[in-house]
Amino acid sequence: MPDSNPHLSALRQAAVAETDDFDYKDLYFPLPGSEQAVLPRATTAFQAAGYEIRQGEKAPYHPVYIFKLKRLTAPRFVSQRELQDHVREILSGVGLAVPKDPPLAHQTGDRILVTFIWHDARQEGNTRRTRRVPMGG
């Protein structure tokens, strides 16, 4: 059906003419399990859980992520253990499993410091220990 307004018809034709293959841009999205995806996934998870992200970064030379948060609507925790379990639950909710060994979160009032180690196990290869056994002879 032709347009009743010739001006709109000309605009549509111009818009179609401008969208050829050369106008499309390549967009970069990190792979879900990659190291580049950790920061945005953790940031989104903390915001959804009721925290303001004051700072979020990866340490320059180590697989350590550091977040400085401010509690907005998130629950308050009296014990350190409850807070750490809560942070682990937030991170595991977006597929980030973090080790249980080092301290994960520290709070002072409504401010929370979260640090965790995360590395892409796919880049490390086989991390299983092997034992060399001498062959008889």
C-alpha positions as CSV (number, residue, x, y, z in Angstrom):
1,M,0.0,0.0,0.0
2,P,1.6,3.3,-1.0
3,D,2.0,6.0,1.5
4,S,-0.5,8.8,1.4
5,N,2.2,11.3,2.4
6,P,5.0,11.5,-0.2
7,H,7.4,13.1,2.3
8,L,7.1,10.1,4.6
9,S,7.6,7.7,1.6
10,A,10.8,9.5,0.6
11,L,12.1,9.3,4.3
12,R,11.4,5.6,4.4
13,Q,13.2,5.0,1.1
14,A,16.2,7.1,2.4
15,A,16.3,5.1,5.6
16,V,16.3,1.8,3.7
17,A,19.0,3.0,1.4
18,E,21.2,4.0,4.3
19,T,21.1,0.6,6.0
20,D,23.3,-1.5,3.8
21,D,25.8,-4.1,5.0
22,F,28.5,-1.5,5.6
23,D,26.5,0.4,8.2
24,Y,26.3,-2.5,10.7
25,K,28.7,-2.4,13.6
26,D,30.4,-5.3,15.3
27,L,29.4,-5.6,18.9
28,Y,31.5,-7.3,21.5
29,F,29.9,-9.5,24.1
30,P,32.2,-11.5,26.4
31,L,31.6,-15.2,26.5
32,P,29.5,-16.2,29.6
33,G,32.2,-18.2,31.3
34,S,35.1,-15.9,30.3
35,E,37.1,-13.6,32.6
36,Q,35.7,-10.5,30.8
37,A,32.2,-11.5,31.8
38,V,33.0,-11.7,35.6
39,L,32.9,-7.9,36.3
40,P,29.6,-7.1,34.5
41,R,27.9,-10.2,35.9
42,A,28.9,-9.6,39.5
43,T,28.1,-5.9,39.2
44,T,24.6,-6.7,37.9
45,A,24.1,-9.3,40.6
46,F,25.1,-6.9,43.4
47,Q,22.9,-4.2,42.1
48,A,19.9,-6.6,41.9
49,A,20.5,-7.7,45.5
50,G,20.2,-4.1,46.8
51,Y,23.7,-2.8,46.8
52,E,25.2,0.4,45.2
53,I,28.5,-0.3,43.4
54,R,30.9,2.3,44.6
55,Q,33.8,0.6,42.9
56,G,34.3,-2.7,41.0
57,E,37.5,-3.8,39.4
58,K,39.9,-6.6,38.7
59,A,43.4,-6.4,40.2
60,P,45.8,-5.7,37.4
61,Y,48.1,-8.7,37.8
62,H,46.0,-11.3,39.7
63,P,42.6,-13.0,39.2
64,V,41.3,-11.0,42.2
65,Y,38.1,-9.0,41.9
66,I,37.4,-6.1,44.3
67,F,34.0,-4.6,45.0
68,K,33.3,-1.7,47.3
69,L,29.5,-1.7,47.9
70,K,27.0,0.4,49.9
71,R,24.0,-1.3,51.3
72,L,20.8,0.2,50.0
73,T,17.9,-2.3,50.3
74,A,19.9,-5.4,51.0
75,P,19.4,-7.1,54.4
76,R,21.7,-6.3,57.3
77,F,23.8,-9.1,58.7
78,V,25.0,-9.3,62.3
79,S,27.6,-12.1,61.8
80,Q,30.4,-12.2,59.3
81,R,29.6,-15.7,58.4
82,E,26.0,-14.8,57.3
83,L,27.3,-11.9,55.2
84,Q,29.9,-14.2,53.5
85,D,27.2,-16.8,52.8
86,H,24.9,-14.1,51.4
87,V,27.7,-12.8,49.0
88,R,28.5,-16.3,47.9
89,E,24.8,-16.9,47.2
90,I,24.6,-13.7,45.1
91,L,27.7,-14.6,43.1
92,S,26.6,-18.3,42.6
93,G,23.3,-16.9,41.3
94,V,25.0,-15.6,38.3
95,G,27.2,-18.6,37.8
96,L,30.4,-17.4,39.6
97,A,31.6,-20.1,42.0
98,V,34.2,-18.6,44.4
99,P,36.5,-20.5,46.8
100,K,35.5,-20.8,50.4
101,D,39.0,-20.4,51.9
102,P,39.9,-16.7,52.0
103,P,37.6,-14.1,53.7
104,L,35.1,-12.9,51.1
105,A,33.3,-9.9,52.6
106,H,33.9,-7.4,55.3
107,Q,31.4,-4.8,56.5
108,T,31.6,-1.5,58.3
109,G,28.1,-0.1,58.8
110,D,26.5,0.0,55.4
111,R,29.8,-0.2,53.5
112,I,30.9,-3.7,52.4
113,L,34.2,-4.7,50.8
114,V,34.0,-7.9,48.7
115,T,37.1,-9.6,47.3
116,F,37.2,-12.9,45.6
117,I,39.5,-15.0,43.4
118,W,38.1,-16.2,40.1
119,H,40.0,-17.6,37.2
120,D,38.9,-19.3,34.0
121,A,39.6,-23.0,34.6
122,R,39.5,-23.6,30.8
123,Q,42.7,-21.6,30.4
124,E,44.5,-23.5,33.1
125,G,44.1,-26.9,31.4
126,N,44.3,-30.0,33.5
127,T,45.0,-28.9,37.1
128,R,44.9,-32.4,38.5
129,R,48.1,-33.5,40.2
130,T,49.9,-36.4,38.7
131,R,52.5,-38.7,40.2
132,R,55.4,-40.1,38.3
133,V,56.1,-43.7,39.0
134,P,59.4,-45.3,37.8
135,M,59.0,-48.1,35.5
136,G,60.6,-51.4,36.4
137,G,64.1,-52.1,35.3
